[in-house]
Amino acid sequence: MSAPTSDRMSSQEKRAGISLAAVFALRMLGLFLILPVFAIYAQDLPSGHDVALVGMALGAYGLTQSFLQIAYGAASDRFGRKPVIVFGLLLFALGSFVAASAGDIYGVIAGRVLQGAGAISAAVTALAADLTREQHLTKVMAMIGSSIGMVFAVSMVAAPLLFVSIGMPGIFSLTGGLALLAIFVVLRVVPAAPAVPRQPTWPSFVEVLGNRQLLRLNFGVFALHLMLTAMWVLLPAQLIATGGLPVAEHWKLYLPALLVSFVIMVPAIIAAEKYGRMKLVFNAAVVVLLVVQIGFALFATSLYGLALWLTLFFVAFNILEATQPSLISRIAPPHAKGAALGVYNTTQALGLFVGGVLGGALAKHLGPGAVWACGGLLTVIWLSLSTTMAMPALRRRQATA
C-alpha cells in the first residue's frame, strides 16, 4: 500500500497522535496531581517538616528521569518502542504504589525514584516519529504538548479535592492505576510500530549537543521546570499562611488562574505561528516569568497578590511549554530529531529534580526569598539566550491538493 500523497494527516497518523498524547496525559496527570498538595501532606509524615526533604521528594522523580531518558530511547531502538514503553510504565506504577504505602518521607522519596525510572518520554516521542511523516511531526508533537497542558490544568483543580477525599496515598494509588491504564492504551490503541525503528547514532547526539540553538532551548526547559518544582515547594503552604485559603479550596484559585492563562495563551500561540511572531511571543513569556519571580519575592502579601503572580506564571508556562517542543522539532536536523528530543526530555527531567532539591535547600537555609531570587537569576540568563536565538522559518505545505 503506497504512502498517502495528501498533505493532510492520515487516519493512522491521527490515531497515533491522539493515542500517544493520551499515554503522556495519563502519566503526567499522576505526576501533576502531586505538586499542589504534597508539601501539605508531608507535614504529617516523620521528617516531613524538613523542607529540604520535601523538595527532594518532589524532585527525586526527575533525577532518575534525567539519567535514563537517553538509555530508554536507545533500548527502544534495539528491543522495540512498545516493549520499552510498557516496561517503563510498569516501573512507574510500581513506584506509585511504593509511595502510596510509605510510612515516612524517605519511603515516598524511594517511590518517586522508582517512578522516575519509568523514563518513557524519549521512547514515546521516538514512536511518534516512527508513525508520522516528516511534514506532520510538528502537529503530533503539538498534540502531545497540548495534552500535557490540559492535564496540568485539570490536575491543579482536581488535586486539592482529591487530597481531601482520598488523601495522598489515594492520589499515589490513582497514579499507579493511570499508568496501568496507559499500558492498555499502548498495547491496544496505539498503532503498531514499524518493523525496523529509526536508528539514532552517537554522532547525532554529538551534533545535537553542539547545536547552539538547541542548547538555548534545552537551557530554557531546564530553567522552566526548575522554577515549576521550586514554586510548589513553597506555594501550597503560602496559600494557607498568607492567603488564608484552606487546602480543600485551593482549586478556587487554580481554576480561574488557569482559565485566564488559556484565554491569553491561545491568541499568543496563534500570533506566534500564523503571523510569524514566535520570537516576540517567546521572549515576552520569558519576561513574564521574570516579573513573576519578582512579584512572588516582593509583592505576594495577600491572596490577591498570590493569585495574580500564579496566573501570570501559568500564562508564561503554558506558552513556553507549547512552543519549545515545536521549536526543537523544527531546528533539529531531520536525521537527529530523536536525539534532540531525548536530550530535551533529559534536561527537562533534570530541571524537575534540581528545582525540588534546590528549592527545598534554599527555603530551609536562606528563606523563601532565595528561591524566587534563584528563579529570577535563571530567567535573566534565559532571556539573554532567547533574545539572541535564531527562530526557524515556518515550514510551508509541501504538497497541494
MIKE-393272 format. One record per residue (C-alpha): x, y, z; residue in one letter. Coordinates in steps of 0.1 Angstrom, whole numbers, plus 5000, padded with zeros to 4 digits. Layout:
BEGIN
XYZa ...
% end
This chain:
BEGIN
500050005000m 501550334989s 502050625013a 499450895012p 500351184990t 497951435005s 499251705028d 496551605053r 497351375082m 496351015075s 493950835098s 496850635113q 498750955120e 495851105138k 495350785158r 499050775167a 499051145177g 495851115198i 496750785215s 500350885223l 499151215237a 496751005259a 499750795271v 501651115280f 498551265296a 497750965318l 501350955332r 501651335336m 498251355353l 499651145381g 502751355384l 500951685384f 498351585409l 501151555435i 502551905431l 499852135446p 499351925477v 502451725486f 504051995507a 500952005529i 500751625532y 504451595541a 503951785573q 502151485588d 505051245579l 508051175601p 510751425590s 508151585567g 508751925583h 512251935568d 511552145537v 514752025521a 513451665522l 510151785508v 511951935479g 513951615475m 510651415474a 509251645447l 512351645426g 513651285431a 511451175401y 513451405378g 516851265389l 516250915376t 514351055346q 517451265336s 519750965339f 517550715320l 515850915292q 518550855266i 519050495277a 515350425273y 515550575238g 518450365229a 516850055243a 513750125222s 515850115191d 517149775200r 514149605216f 511249795200g 509350105212r 506249945227k 508049685250p 510249955264v 507350195270i 505349915287v 508349835309f 508750195319g 505050235327l 505249925349l 508150075369l 506250405372f 503250215385a 505350025410l 506950345423g 503450495427s 502350205449f 505550225469v 504950595476a 501350525485a 502350265511s 505250475525a 505250545563g 507750835562d 509151085537i 512150855529y 509750595516g 508050855494v 511450955481i 512150595472a 508850565454g 509450885435r 512850755424v 511150435411l 508550655393q 511350845376g 512950515365a 509950475341g 511650735318a 509550675287i 509351025272s 512050975246a 510750635236a 507250775232v 508351075211t 510550835190a 507450615184l 505550925173a 508351005148a 508250645135d 504450665129l 504351015114t 505551165082r 508051445084e 505651725074q 503251625102h 505651555131l 505251905145t 501451865146k 501851535165v 504251695189m 501851985194a 499051725202m 501351575229i 502351915242g 498752035243s 497651725262s 500251795289i 499052155292g 495452035296m 496351775321v 498352035341f 495152245342a 492951955353v 495451845380s 495752195395m 491952195401v 491451825409a 494451775433a 493051975463p 489651805460l 491251455457l 493551525486f 490651595509v 488651295497s 491251015492i 494351155508g 497851155494m 498150775495p 495050755474g 496451005449i 499650795446f 497550485441s 495450665415l 498750755398t 499650385396g 496250295382g 496550565355l 499950415345a 498450075341l 495650225320l 498350385298a 499750035292i 496349925279f 496450225255v 499950145243v 499049785236l 495549815222r 495150165208v 498550295196v 499250175160p 501849915155a 505350045152a 507349995120p 509349665119a 512649855118v 512750155141p 514850455132r 518350425145q 519850735162p 523650735163t 526150875187w 527251135161p 523651255162s 523951325199f 527251505194v 525651715167e 522751805189v 524951885219l 526952115196g 523952305182n 523752645199r 520152695190q 519152365206l 521252435236l 519352755242r 516052565242l 517452295265n 518552555290f 515152705288g 513252385295v 515652315324f 515052665339a 511252645334l 510852315351h 513252405379l 511152715386m 507952505384l 509052245410t 510652505433a 507452705433m 505452415446w 507852365475v 506552705488l 503252795473l 500752555490p 501852655525a 501953015514q 498353005502l 497352885537i 499553115558a 499453435537t 496253385517g 494253225544g 492952965519l 492452605532p 493952335510v 490452205501a 489752545485e 492952595466h 491152495434w 489152815437k 492453005429l 493952755405y 490852725382l 490353095374p 494153145371a 494352855346l 491352975326l 492653325323v 496053185313s 494552975285f 492453275272v 495753475269i 497853175256m 495653085226v 495853415207p 499553445217a 500253105201i 498253195170i 500153515166a 503453325170a 502653055145e 500353225119k 501853575118y 505553495124g 505753655158r 507353345175m 510453535188k 508353825202l 505853595219v 508653365232f 510753645247n 507653815261a 506753495280a 510253475295v 509953845306v 506653755323v 508453475342l 510953735354l 508153955366v 506553665384v 509753585403q 510053945414i 506353955423g 506453645444f 509553775462a 508354125469l 504654165464f 502953845474a 501553965507t 497853875502s 495653625484l 495053865455y 498853905451g 499453535451l 496553495425a 498053755402l 501553605402w 500253255398l 498053345369t 500953515351l 503153215358f 500552985342f 500453225311v 504153215306a 504452845314f 501752735290n 503152945262i 506652815266l 505652455272e 503652455239a 506252635218t 509552485229q 508952125216p 507752265183s 510952465180l 513052165189i 511451965160s 511952255136r 515552335145i 516851975149a 518351825117p 515851565103p 518251275110h 518851385146a 515251455157k 515151165181g 518451255196a 517351615200a 514151515218l 516051275240g 518351545252v 515451795256y 513551545277n 516651475298t 517251845306t 513551885314q 513651605339a 516951735353l 515152075359g 512451905378l 514951735401f 517152035407v 514152255412g 512852035441g 516251985457v 517552345453l 514152495461g 513952305494g 517552365503a 517352745496l 514052775515a 515452585545k 518752765548h 518153115533l 514353155533g 511753175505p 513253495490g 516253305480a 514153065459v 512553345440w 515953525436a 517353205421c 514453185397g 514953545387g 518653495380l 517953195358l 515253395339t 517753675332v 520253425318i 517453265298w 516353595284l 519853685273s 519953355254l 516553375239s 516953725226t 519953605205t 518253285193m 517553255156a 513953135152m 513452885124p 511252985094a 507852845093l 507652535070r 505152575042r 503052295030r 504952065007q 502051944987a 498952104972t 495651944967a 
% end
